[in-house]
Amino acid sequence: MVTLSKECKDHLEKALGNDDPSEKDFHIRQVLQACSGSTFSGEPNRDSPDN
């Protein structure tokens, strides 16, 4: 089961509730950046150069 952090959920909800495309883009990018270093479950991403 995939789980997202509260921060990611908050950004996705803000993206869904916003009519401005640039604001939607901002919130979606925040989620992608937050998840880029790890998997959704919180385990380290084995493909990351830091691991």
C-alpha positions as a printed NumPy array, in Angstrom:
array([[  0.   ,   0.   ,   0.   ],
       [  1.384,   3.404,  -0.98 ],
       [  1.155,   6.139,   1.647],
       [  1.976,   9.826,   1.349],
       [  3.218,  12.121,   4.069],
       [  0.832,  14.715,   5.477],
       [  2.867,  17.423,   3.733],
       [  2.405,  15.724,   0.369],
       [ -1.313,  15.224,   0.953],
       [ -1.693,  18.896,   1.898],
       [  0.057,  20.028,  -1.295],
       [ -2.078,  17.724,  -3.447],
       [ -5.268,  18.994,  -1.814],
       [ -4.154,  22.591,  -2.426],
       [ -3.443,  21.743,  -6.064],
       [ -6.903,  20.225,  -6.477],
       [ -8.595,  23.195,  -4.828],
       [ -6.803,  25.856,  -6.861],
       [ -7.96 ,  27.197, -10.223],
       [ -4.67 ,  28.897, -11.126],
       [ -2.541,  26.552, -13.289],
       [  0.721,  27.99 , -11.944],
       [ -0.408,  27.378,  -8.347],
       [ -1.425,  23.8  ,  -9.236],
       [  1.981,  23.302, -10.827],
       [  3.748,  24.66 ,  -7.736],
       [  1.993,  22.281,  -5.354],
       [  2.476,  19.246,  -7.603],
       [  6.184,  20.068,  -7.984],
       [  6.502,  20.29 ,  -4.195],
       [  5.139,  16.75 ,  -3.896],
       [  7.48 ,  15.445,  -6.592],
       [ 10.488,  17.069,  -4.919],
       [  9.513,  15.761,  -1.493],
       [  9.204,  12.219,  -2.849],
       [ 12.264,  12.266,  -5.117],
       [ 14.678,  11.149,  -2.39 ],
       [ 12.569,   8.302,  -1.068],
       [  9.739,   5.997,  -1.974],
       [  6.202,   6.877,  -0.908],
       [  6.439,   4.461,   2.022],
       [  9.38 ,   6.38 ,   3.505],
       [ 12.069,   3.859,   2.596],
       [ 15.229,   5.187,   0.898],
       [ 15.233,   5.214,  -2.866],
       [ 17.881,   2.704,  -3.918],
       [ 18.444,   4.621,  -7.171],
       [ 19.35 ,   7.811,  -5.299],
       [ 23.087,   8.694,  -5.421],
       [ 22.974,   9.374,  -1.654],
       [ 22.339,   5.688,  -0.883]])
